Amino acid sequence: MKVKSITKIISLLSTSSLVTLSITSCNGLKLSNSNEIDQPKDIDPKPDPSLPTTNNKPSNDPLVNQARTELNSLINDKETKVNLYEDYSKIKETLESAYNSSEIINTNPDSTLEQLQKAIADLQSAIDAAASTKTDFDNNNSELVTAYFSLKTILATKDNKISELGLNDIKYNWIKEHINSIYNSANTIINNTLQPVTPLDISTVNTAKQNIENSIKSTDIQTYKTNVDGYVDFKKFPIINDAEHFKGTFAKTGNQPSDKTIVAYSSNISEPSYKFAKRTIKDLGSSANPTDVAWIYDLKSGENQSASYDLKFTYYGGSSATLYFPYKSYSNLITQDNFALQYKLNDGENVFDITSLIRDASVDDVKVAKIELTGLNYGDNTISFSIPSDKKNPIIGNMYITLPNYSGSETKVYNSIFGNEADMQNKNKITINFAKGYGLANKSITEIKKINAAINNNGTATDNFVLGYVGSRDSGSNNDAVNIRYYSFYVNAPTEGLYEISGIYNSGESRKLVFWTKQYNNTETDGKAQFKNLMSSGSWDNSLKSFDSTNKDDGFKSTLKLKQGLNKIVVSGDVNSSNANLAPNLGNVTFTLSTSMSSSK
């Protein structure tokens, strides 16, 4: 009964009649029973299964099921379809959005037939639109698309190319990393796809492609690998006296004295007027110069000027390397506090102070500096050595650069510095080449000269180089280190033990040779070896003979005890009573291990 009719009846009937009417109303109007207890309302009422749903079709309607199956089929192909556009970010994003919307409808159990059908139509439309948009993009940007996919193909072959170029050896890591960086830069283009936020320009793609092609040219890579191989043992950089190396204005401009051919001494010399000195060989004639032994004597600049010694080198071995060079002092008047040495790398602002590494320079010993270089360029580098205006540098010899921390490099560097030539068949046999190795005379009269002769008159005559004017007194009457002429050289022993001494010599009369370890006139056990009756048949100019243990002097040894590593050896003539005798001219000397000993450094 409608509300308006009920209101009219209420106005005509009495109270009692109203009660009766309410009870018998056609719609069963019911007054609440005041005696009943109010029950709490269900705040989450369950649907009455007997009532129909509000969907247009029930969930088991075959048409709904068919539509859902069709939508499922489209959605199941999502990954395949979307991946078609991995290089088209905008198309991919739009298509993924359409799939996501369809998945929401598909996973909703209450979706109606109409909703499912619309989702199917919308998704299919998006799929078709993606294909059409891609086709239009490709047609409108054909050159860009071609270049892009060409670049992508190149990137996909990177690992094979690295392997093909032989760059997987750890020593070539920097070459490999350099190439990887170029590939990675190009890969950014691919990651941003053909549709980045900022439109992609074909020149960007072509440049990236060209950069890769340039970086992997096999001829260039082989050059880089050969360069690295050259630093595995070491690369030697002799000191060169020219404007390319000695840069700026130097305080010392004189030439080395002609009477100082050894050019480095174990006794004090006066303040030099020259900045550079190189060993010279007497009677060299037209023969090739066998020595590059040289020293930087003074890096001091002219007043208010700058000066440096620049070492330029090309390097593909990494951002770091190890630098070695020999150093010593020329005068005891230069104290440790006076020494300084610094360098700059590639014209950078940083000045690296390496004074602490060379402050122990002494007159009577050659030491080797070891410097770890960092921050190197890929390719060309320059190290510039200099000193503060109020300091002096130790004299510095030829420079060596190796790969950092490479096994065996240091031993080979030392061998080269000191003219140690290892025997290929016997690793415990070392020959000292006096012409090639750094060493110290204590008197300027000592020289190295060439003799062309066959040793022991056997075989073909060859050029050999011998130390002359060793032994006897240079001045005075005392047989001490100040007066006796001797020469110091270094043996890099592969292991500790007793070493037999042998060699070649030249002498027109019978003479003796004496060798000591550490210093002149060393009295330690196994610290002295002496040889007698050394006379080569022939003149002083064209005869050479060998000596060995059969020439051992009576009451003396033919061996010296050497520690593993560098050993300072001093050679001179024999001294007895008040006599100090000349030594023969001494050629290359060989040390061969005869008795190995446990280390006792």
C-alpha positions as CSV (number, residue, x, y, z in Angstrom):
1,M,0.0,0.0,0.0
2,K,1.3,3.4,-0.9
3,V,2.2,5.9,1.8
4,K,-0.4,8.5,0.6
5,S,-3.3,6.0,1.0
6,I,-2.1,5.0,4.5
7,T,-2.0,8.7,5.6
8,K,-5.6,9.2,4.4
9,I,-6.9,6.2,6.3
10,I,-5.2,7.2,9.5
11,S,-7.0,10.5,9.4
12,L,-10.5,8.7,9.2
13,L,-10.0,5.9,11.6
14,S,-9.9,5.7,15.4
15,T,-7.0,4.5,17.3
16,S,-8.4,1.1,17.8
17,S,-9.3,0.8,14.2
18,L,-5.8,1.7,13.3
19,V,-4.4,-1.1,15.3
20,T,-6.7,-3.6,13.7
21,L,-6.0,-2.2,10.3
22,S,-2.3,-2.5,10.8
23,I,-2.5,-6.1,11.7
24,T,-4.6,-7.0,8.7
25,S,-2.9,-4.7,6.1
26,C,-2.5,-6.2,2.7
27,N,1.3,-5.6,2.8
28,G,1.6,-7.0,6.3
29,L,2.7,-3.8,8.0
30,K,4.0,-4.8,11.3
31,L,4.6,-2.9,14.5
32,S,7.7,-3.8,16.5
33,N,7.1,-5.8,19.6
34,S,8.3,-3.8,22.5
35,N,8.9,-7.0,24.4
36,E,11.5,-8.3,21.9
37,I,15.2,-7.7,22.5
38,D,16.9,-5.7,19.6
39,Q,19.3,-7.9,17.7
40,P,22.6,-6.4,16.3
41,K,22.6,-5.8,12.6
42,D,25.0,-7.8,10.4
43,I,27.5,-5.3,9.2
44,D,28.7,-7.7,6.5
45,P,25.6,-9.3,5.3
46,K,26.1,-12.4,3.1
47,P,24.3,-12.5,-0.2
48,D,21.3,-14.6,-0.4
49,P,22.1,-17.4,-2.8
50,S,18.4,-17.6,-3.7
51,L,18.5,-14.1,-5.1
52,P,19.7,-13.4,-8.7
53,T,23.0,-11.5,-9.3
54,T,23.1,-8.1,-10.8
55,N,25.3,-9.4,-13.7
56,N,23.7,-9.5,-17.1
57,K,24.9,-13.1,-17.3
58,P,25.7,-15.6,-14.6
59,S,29.3,-16.6,-14.2
60,N,28.7,-19.9,-15.8
61,D,27.1,-18.4,-18.8
62,P,28.7,-19.9,-21.9
63,L,28.9,-16.5,-23.6
64,V,30.8,-15.1,-20.7
65,N,33.1,-18.1,-20.5
66,Q,33.7,-17.9,-24.2
67,A,34.6,-14.2,-24.0
68,R,36.9,-14.8,-21.1
69,T,38.7,-17.6,-22.9
70,E,39.2,-15.3,-25.9
71,L,40.6,-12.5,-23.7
72,N,42.8,-15.0,-22.0
73,S,44.2,-16.1,-25.3
74,L,45.2,-12.5,-26.2
75,I,46.7,-11.9,-22.8
76,N,48.7,-15.1,-22.9
77,D,50.5,-13.7,-25.9
78,K,51.5,-10.6,-24.0
79,E,55.2,-11.3,-23.6
80,T,55.7,-12.2,-27.3
81,K,53.8,-9.2,-28.5
82,V,55.4,-6.7,-26.1
83,N,58.9,-8.0,-26.9
84,L,58.3,-7.1,-30.5
85,Y,58.7,-3.5,-29.5
86,E,61.6,-3.6,-27.2
87,D,63.4,-1.1,-29.4
88,Y,60.3,1.2,-29.5
89,S,59.8,2.4,-26.0
90,K,56.7,4.5,-26.6
91,I,54.9,1.8,-28.5
92,K,55.9,-0.7,-25.9
93,E,54.7,1.4,-23.1
94,T,51.3,2.0,-24.7
95,L,50.8,-1.6,-25.5
96,E,51.8,-2.7,-22.0
97,S,49.2,-0.3,-20.6
98,A,46.5,-1.9,-22.8
99,Y,47.5,-5.3,-21.6
100,N,47.4,-4.2,-18.0
101,S,43.9,-2.8,-18.4
102,S,42.7,-6.0,-20.0
103,E,44.2,-8.1,-17.3
104,I,42.3,-6.2,-14.6
105,I,39.0,-7.0,-16.4
106,N,40.1,-10.6,-17.0
107,T,41.0,-11.3,-13.4
108,N,37.7,-9.8,-12.0
109,P,35.2,-12.7,-11.6
110,D,32.3,-10.2,-11.7
111,S,33.2,-8.8,-15.1
112,T,30.2,-8.8,-17.4
113,L,30.0,-10.1,-20.9
114,E,29.9,-6.5,-22.2
115,Q,33.1,-5.6,-20.2
116,L,34.9,-8.7,-21.4
117,Q,33.9,-8.0,-25.0
118,K,35.1,-4.4,-24.7
119,A,38.4,-5.5,-23.2
120,I,38.9,-7.9,-26.1
121,A,38.2,-5.2,-28.7
122,D,40.3,-2.6,-26.9
123,L,43.3,-4.9,-26.6
124,Q,43.1,-6.1,-30.2
125,S,42.9,-2.5,-31.3
126,A,46.0,-1.7,-29.2
127,I,47.9,-4.7,-30.7
128,D,46.9,-3.6,-34.2
129,A,47.8,0.0,-33.5
130,A,51.2,-1.0,-32.2
131,A,52.0,-2.9,-35.3
132,S,50.8,-0.1,-37.5
133,T,52.7,2.6,-35.5
134,K,55.9,0.6,-35.8
135,T,55.5,0.2,-39.5
136,D,54.9,3.9,-39.9
137,F,57.9,4.7,-37.7
138,D,60.1,2.3,-39.7
139,N,59.0,3.8,-43.0
140,N,59.5,7.3,-41.8
141,N,62.9,6.7,-40.2
142,S,64.3,3.9,-42.4
143,E,67.9,5.1,-42.3
144,L,67.8,5.5,-38.5
145,V,66.3,2.1,-38.0
146,T,68.8,0.4,-40.3
147,A,71.7,2.1,-38.5
148,Y,70.3,1.3,-35.1
149,F,69.9,-2.4,-35.7
150,S,73.3,-2.5,-37.3
151,L,74.7,-1.1,-34.1
152,K,72.7,-3.5,-32.1
153,T,74.1,-6.5,-34.0
154,I,77.6,-5.2,-33.4
155,L,77.0,-5.0,-29.7
156,A,75.6,-8.5,-29.6
157,T,78.9,-9.9,-30.8
158,K,81.1,-8.0,-28.3
159,D,82.2,-11.0,-26.2
160,N,83.1,-13.0,-29.3
161,K,85.0,-10.1,-30.7
162,I,87.0,-9.6,-27.4
163,S,87.9,-13.3,-27.5
164,E,88.8,-13.2,-31.2
165,L,91.1,-10.3,-30.6
166,G,92.9,-12.3,-27.8
167,L,92.2,-9.8,-25.1
168,N,91.2,-12.2,-22.3
169,D,94.7,-12.4,-20.9
170,I,94.8,-10.4,-17.7
171,K,97.7,-8.3,-18.9
172,Y,95.5,-6.9,-21.6
173,N,92.7,-5.8,-19.2
174,W,93.1,-2.1,-19.9
175,I,92.8,-2.6,-23.6
176,K,89.7,-4.7,-22.9
177,E,88.3,-2.2,-20.5
178,H,88.8,0.6,-22.9
179,I,86.9,-1.3,-25.6
180,N,84.2,-2.2,-23.2
181,S,83.7,1.4,-22.3
182,I,83.1,2.3,-25.9
183,Y,80.7,-0.6,-26.3
184,N,78.9,0.5,-23.1
185,S,78.6,4.0,-24.4
186,A,77.0,2.6,-27.5
187,N,74.8,0.3,-25.5
188,T,73.2,3.3,-23.8
189,I,71.7,4.2,-27.2
190,I,70.2,0.7,-27.5
191,N,68.9,0.8,-23.9
192,N,67.1,4.1,-24.7
193,T,65.6,2.5,-27.8
194,L,64.6,4.2,-31.0
195,Q,62.1,6.3,-29.1
196,P,64.0,8.0,-26.3
197,V,62.7,11.1,-24.5
198,T,65.0,13.2,-26.7
199,P,64.6,12.1,-30.3
200,L,67.4,9.9,-31.5
201,D,69.6,11.3,-34.3
202,I,71.2,9.0,-36.9
203,S,74.5,10.8,-36.5
204,T,74.6,9.7,-32.8
205,V,74.1,6.1,-33.9
206,N,76.7,6.2,-36.7
207,T,79.3,7.9,-34.4
208,A,78.8,5.1,-31.8
209,K,79.2,2.5,-34.5
210,Q,82.3,4.1,-35.9
211,N,83.8,4.4,-32.5
212,I,83.4,0.7,-31.9
213,E,84.8,-0.2,-35.3
214,N,87.8,2.1,-34.7
215,S,88.5,0.6,-31.3
216,I,88.6,-3.0,-32.6
217,K,90.7,-2.7,-35.6
218,S,92.9,-5.8,-35.5
219,T,96.0,-3.9,-36.6
220,D,95.6,-1.4,-33.8
221,I,94.8,-4.0,-31.2
222,Q,97.9,-5.9,-32.2
223,T,99.9,-2.7,-31.7
224,Y,98.4,-2.2,-28.3
225,K,99.1,-5.8,-27.3
226,T,102.7,-5.5,-28.5
227,N,103.0,-2.4,-26.5
228,V,101.8,-4.2,-23.3
229,D,104.1,-7.1,-24.0
230,G,107.0,-4.7,-24.1
231,Y,106.3,-3.7,-20.5
232,V,105.9,-7.3,-19.1
233,D,109.6,-7.6,-18.4
234,F,110.4,-3.8,-18.7
235,K,110.7,-1.1,-21.2
236,K,114.0,0.9,-21.0
237,F,114.2,4.6,-21.5
238,P,117.9,5.7,-21.7
239,I,118.7,9.2,-20.5
240,I,119.0,11.4,-23.6
241,N,120.6,14.8,-23.8
242,D,118.3,16.8,-26.1
243,A,115.7,19.6,-26.0
244,E,112.9,17.1,-26.1
245,H,114.0,15.6,-22.8
246,F,115.7,18.4,-21.0
247,K,113.0,21.1,-21.0
248,G,113.4,24.6,-19.9
249,T,116.5,26.6,-18.8
250,F,119.1,24.8,-16.7
251,A,121.7,26.3,-14.4
252,K,124.4,23.9,-15.6
253,T,125.2,24.2,-19.3
254,G,128.7,22.8,-19.6
255,N,129.9,19.5,-21.3
256,Q,131.1,16.5,-19.4
257,P,134.9,16.4,-19.1
258,S,136.7,14.2,-21.7
259,D,138.8,12.6,-19.0
260,K,135.8,11.2,-17.1
261,T,134.7,8.3,-19.4
262,I,133.2,6.1,-16.7
263,V,131.1,9.2,-15.6
264,A,130.2,8.0,-12.2
265,Y,132.5,7.5,-9.2
266,S,132.6,6.0,-5.8
267,S,134.6,8.9,-4.5
268,N,133.8,12.5,-4.2
269,I,134.0,14.8,-7.3
270,S,133.8,18.5,-7.3
271,E,130.7,20.4,-8.2
272,P,130.0,19.6,-11.9
273,S,129.4,22.3,-14.5
274,Y,127.3,19.9,-16.6
275,K,123.8,18.5,-16.2
276,F,124.3,15.3,-18.1
277,A,127.1,12.7,-18.6
278,K,127.3,9.6,-20.7
279,R,129.8,6.7,-20.6
280,T,132.2,6.7,-23.5
281,I,134.2,3.7,-24.8
282,K,137.9,4.2,-25.9
283,D,139.0,3.0,-29.3
284,L,135.4,2.4,-30.4
285,G,136.2,3.4,-34.0
286,S,133.3,2.6,-36.4
287,S,131.8,-0.1,-34.1
288,A,128.4,0.4,-32.7
289,N,128.4,2.0,-29.3
290,P,127.5,-0.9,-26.9
291,T,126.6,1.4,-23.9
292,D,123.8,3.8,-23.1
293,V,124.9,4.2,-19.5
294,A,124.2,7.9,-18.6
295,W,123.3,10.1,-15.7
296,I,121.3,13.2,-15.0
297,Y,123.7,15.2,-12.9
298,D,121.7,18.4,-12.2
299,L,118.1,19.4,-12.6
300,K,118.6,22.9,-11.1
301,S,116.9,25.6,-13.2
302,G,118.3,29.0,-14.1
303,E,117.3,31.8,-11.8
304,N,113.6,32.5,-12.0
305,Q,113.3,29.8,-14.7
306,S,111.8,26.4,-14.9
307,A,113.5,23.2,-15.9
308,S,112.7,19.5,-16.0
309,Y,113.7,16.2,-17.5
310,D,110.7,14.8,-19.4
311,L,110.2,11.1,-20.0
312,K,107.5,10.4,-22.7
313,F,106.1,7.0,-23.2
314,T,103.1,5.3,-24.8
315,Y,101.4,2.8,-22.5
316,Y,98.3,0.5,-22.7
317,G,99.1,-1.6,-19.7
318,G,96.6,0.1,-17.3
319,S,96.2,3.2,-15.2
320,S,99.2,2.3,-13.1
321,A,102.8,1.2,-13.7
322,T,106.1,0.8,-11.9
323,L,109.1,3.1,-12.6
324,Y,112.7,2.2,-11.7
325,F,115.9,4.1,-12.0
326,P,119.4,3.9,-10.5
327,Y,120.6,6.9,-8.3
328,K,123.5,8.0,-6.2
329,S,125.3,11.1,-4.9
330,Y,128.4,12.6,-6.3
331,S,129.6,14.2,-3.1
332,N,129.6,13.6,0.6
333,L,129.1,17.3,1.0
334,I,125.5,16.9,0.0
335,T,123.5,15.9,3.0
336,Q,120.2,14.0,3.1
337,D,118.5,17.3,4.0
338,N,119.8,18.8,0.7
339,F,118.3,16.1,-1.5
340,A,115.0,16.4,-3.3
341,L,113.2,15.0,-6.3
342,Q,109.6,15.5,-7.5
343,Y,107.6,14.8,-10.6
344,K,104.4,15.8,-12.4
345,L,102.4,13.5,-14.6
346,N,100.9,14.7,-17.9
347,D,101.1,18.4,-17.1
348,G,98.7,17.8,-14.2
349,E,98.5,20.2,-11.2
350,N,99.7,17.6,-8.7
351,V,103.4,17.5,-7.8
352,F,104.5,14.2,-6.4
353,D,107.3,14.5,-3.9
354,I,109.5,11.4,-4.0
355,T,112.4,12.8,-1.9
356,S,111.9,10.1,0.8
357,L,112.7,7.4,-1.8
358,I,116.1,8.8,-2.8
359,R,117.2,10.6,0.4
360,D,119.6,7.7,1.2
361,A,121.7,8.4,-1.9
362,S,125.4,7.8,-1.2
363,V,128.6,8.4,-3.1
364,D,130.0,4.8,-3.0
365,D,126.9,2.9,-3.9
366,V,124.3,2.7,-6.7
367,K,120.8,2.2,-5.4
368,V,117.6,1.6,-7.4
369,A,114.4,3.7,-6.9
370,K,111.0,2.1,-7.3
371,I,108.1,4.4,-7.8
372,E,104.4,3.4,-8.3
373,L,102.9,5.5,-11.0
374,T,99.1,6.0,-10.9
375,G,96.5,7.9,-13.0
376,L,98.2,7.1,-16.3
377,N,96.5,7.9,-19.6
378,Y,95.4,5.3,-22.1
379,G,98.2,5.9,-24.6
380,D,100.6,8.8,-24.4
381,N,102.1,9.9,-21.0
382,T,104.8,12.3,-19.8
383,I,106.6,12.3,-16.5
384,S,108.4,15.6,-15.7
385,F,111.2,15.4,-13.1
386,S,112.3,18.6,-11.3
387,I,113.7,19.9,-8.0
388,P,112.8,22.8,-5.8
389,S,115.1,25.8,-6.3
390,D,117.0,25.4,-3.1
391,K,117.6,21.6,-3.4
392,K,119.9,19.2,-5.2
393,N,118.9,15.9,-6.9
394,P,120.9,12.7,-6.6
395,I,122.3,11.8,-10.0
396,I,119.7,9.7,-11.9
397,G,120.3,6.9,-14.4
398,N,118.3,5.2,-17.2
399,M,114.7,4.7,-16.5
400,Y,112.6,1.5,-16.7
401,I,108.9,1.1,-16.7
402,T,107.1,-2.2,-16.1
403,L,103.5,-3.4,-15.6
404,P,102.6,-3.0,-12.0
405,N,103.4,-6.0,-9.7
406,Y,104.3,-8.2,-12.5
407,S,106.2,-11.4,-11.4
408,G,109.8,-11.4,-12.4
409,S,110.0,-7.8,-13.7
410,E,112.1,-6.4,-10.9
411,T,114.9,-9.1,-11.3
412,K,115.0,-8.4,-15.0
413,V,115.2,-4.6,-14.5
414,Y,118.1,-5.0,-12.0
415,N,119.9,-7.3,-14.5
416,S,119.6,-4.7,-17.2
417,I,120.7,-1.8,-15.0
418,F,123.8,-3.6,-13.9
419,G,124.7,-5.4,-17.1
420,N,123.9,-8.9,-15.8
421,E,123.3,-11.4,-18.6
422,A,121.7,-14.6,-17.5
423,D,122.7,-17.9,-19.1
424,M,119.8,-19.5,-21.0
425,Q,120.9,-23.0,-20.1
426,N,122.0,-22.4,-16.5
427,K,119.8,-20.0,-14.5
428,N,122.5,-19.9,-11.8
429,K,125.2,-18.5,-14.1
430,I,125.4,-14.7,-14.5
431,T,127.8,-12.8,-16.8
432,I,128.6,-9.1,-16.0
433,N,128.9,-6.9,-19.1
434,F,131.0,-3.9,-18.0
435,A,130.2,-1.8,-21.0
436,K,126.4,-2.1,-20.6
437,G,126.1,-2.2,-16.8
438,Y,126.1,0.7,-14.3
439,G,129.2,0.6,-12.1
440,L,131.5,3.0,-10.3
441,A,135.2,3.7,-10.6
442,N,136.9,5.4,-7.7
443,K,139.4,7.2,-9.9
444,S,138.7,9.0,-13.2
445,I,141.7,7.4,-14.9
446,T,139.8,4.1,-15.1
447,E,138.3,3.5,-18.6
448,I,136.5,1.0,-20.8
449,K,138.1,0.2,-24.1
450,K,137.4,-2.0,-27.1
451,I,139.6,-5.0,-28.0
452,N,138.8,-6.9,-31.2
453,A,140.2,-10.4,-30.7
454,A,139.4,-14.1,-30.5
455,I,139.4,-15.4,-26.9
456,N,142.3,-17.8,-26.4
457,N,143.0,-17.5,-30.1
458,N,140.1,-19.7,-30.8
459,G,137.4,-18.9,-33.3
460,T,136.6,-15.5,-34.9
461,A,137.7,-12.2,-33.5
462,T,134.9,-10.2,-32.0
463,D,134.6,-6.9,-30.2
464,N,135.1,-7.2,-26.5
465,F,135.1,-4.4,-23.9
466,V,137.5,-4.4,-21.0
467,L,138.2,-2.3,-17.9
468,G,141.5,-0.6,-17.9
469,Y,143.7,1.2,-15.3
470,V,142.4,-0.8,-12.3
471,G,144.8,-1.6,-9.5
472,S,147.9,0.1,-8.2
473,R,147.8,3.5,-6.5
474,D,146.5,6.6,-8.1
475,S,148.4,8.8,-5.6
476,G,149.9,8.6,-2.1
477,S,151.7,5.7,-0.6
478,N,149.1,4.0,1.5
479,N,147.3,0.9,0.2
480,D,143.8,2.0,1.3
481,A,140.6,2.7,-0.4
482,V,141.5,6.3,-0.9
483,N,144.6,5.6,-3.0
484,I,144.1,2.2,-4.6
485,R,142.3,2.2,-8.0
486,Y,139.3,-0.2,-8.1
487,Y,136.0,-0.6,-9.8
488,S,132.6,-1.5,-8.2
489,F,129.9,-3.5,-10.0
490,Y,126.8,-5.5,-9.1
491,V,125.8,-9.1,-9.4
492,N,122.1,-10.0,-9.1
493,A,122.4,-13.5,-7.7
494,P,119.5,-15.8,-8.3
495,T,120.1,-17.7,-5.0
496,E,122.4,-17.5,-2.1
497,G,125.6,-19.5,-2.2
498,L,129.2,-19.7,-3.2
499,Y,129.9,-18.6,-6.8
500,E,132.9,-19.6,-8.9
501,I,134.4,-16.6,-10.8
502,S,135.6,-16.8,-14.4
503,G,136.1,-14.3,-17.2
504,I,138.3,-12.9,-19.9
505,Y,141.2,-10.5,-19.6
506,N,143.9,-8.7,-21.6
507,S,147.5,-8.3,-20.3
508,G,150.9,-8.0,-21.8
509,E,152.5,-9.2,-18.5
510,S,151.6,-11.5,-15.6
511,R,149.2,-9.9,-13.2
512,K,146.7,-10.8,-10.5
513,L,143.0,-10.0,-10.0
514,V,141.3,-9.6,-6.6
515,F,137.5,-9.6,-6.0
516,W,135.8,-8.6,-2.8
517,T,132.2,-8.5,-1.8
518,K,130.7,-5.3,-0.3
519,Q,133.8,-3.1,-0.2
520,Y,137.5,-2.8,-1.0
521,N,139.7,-5.1,1.2
522,N,136.8,-6.9,2.8
523,T,138.2,-9.4,5.3
524,E,135.0,-11.5,5.8
525,T,135.1,-15.2,5.3
526,D,134.2,-16.0,1.7
527,G,134.4,-12.3,1.0
528,K,137.6,-12.4,-1.2
529,A,138.8,-14.3,-4.3
530,Q,142.2,-14.0,-6.0
531,F,143.6,-15.1,-9.3
532,K,147.3,-15.2,-10.5
533,N,149.4,-15.7,-13.6
534,L,147.1,-13.7,-15.8
535,M,148.9,-12.9,-19.0
536,S,147.5,-13.0,-22.5
537,S,149.9,-13.9,-25.3
538,G,150.3,-11.0,-27.7
539,S,150.1,-7.3,-27.3
540,W,148.0,-5.1,-25.1
541,D,145.7,-4.3,-28.0
542,N,144.7,-7.5,-29.7
543,S,144.8,-10.5,-27.4
544,L,142.3,-11.9,-25.0
545,K,142.4,-14.9,-22.7
546,S,140.1,-16.6,-20.2
547,F,140.6,-17.3,-16.5
548,D,138.8,-19.6,-14.1
549,S,139.5,-21.6,-10.9
550,T,142.6,-23.1,-12.4
551,N,144.1,-19.6,-12.0
552,K,143.3,-19.4,-8.3
553,D,146.1,-17.9,-6.3
554,D,147.8,-19.9,-3.6
555,G,146.1,-19.6,-0.3
556,F,143.1,-17.9,-1.7
557,K,139.7,-18.9,-3.1
558,S,138.2,-18.7,-6.5
559,T,134.7,-18.2,-5.1
560,L,132.7,-15.5,-3.4
561,K,129.7,-15.9,-1.1
562,L,126.7,-14.0,-2.6
563,K,123.3,-13.3,-1.1
564,Q,120.2,-13.7,-3.2
565,G,119.6,-10.4,-5.0
566,L,122.0,-7.5,-5.5
567,N,125.7,-7.9,-4.4
568,K,128.3,-5.2,-4.6
569,I,131.6,-6.5,-5.9
570,V,134.9,-4.6,-5.9
571,V,137.7,-5.6,-8.3
572,S,141.4,-4.4,-8.2
573,G,144.9,-5.7,-8.5
574,D,146.7,-7.5,-5.6
575,V,148.2,-5.6,-2.7
576,N,150.9,-7.2,-0.6
577,S,153.1,-5.5,2.0
578,S,153.9,-2.1,0.6
579,N,153.2,-3.1,-3.0
580,A,150.0,-2.2,-4.9
581,N,150.0,-3.9,-8.3
582,L,148.1,-3.2,-11.4
583,A,145.3,-5.6,-12.5
584,P,145.0,-6.9,-16.0
585,N,142.4,-5.3,-18.3
586,L,139.3,-7.1,-17.3
587,G,136.6,-8.1,-19.7
588,N,133.2,-9.7,-18.9
589,V,133.2,-11.7,-15.6
590,T,131.0,-14.7,-15.0
591,F,129.6,-15.9,-11.6
592,T,128.4,-19.5,-11.5
593,L,126.8,-21.1,-8.5
594,S,128.9,-23.9,-7.1
595,T,127.5,-24.4,-3.6
596,S,124.0,-23.4,-2.6
597,M,123.4,-22.1,0.9
598,S,120.4,-21.4,3.1
599,S,119.4,-17.7,3.3
600,S,121.2,-15.7,5.9
601,K,120.5,-12.2,4.8
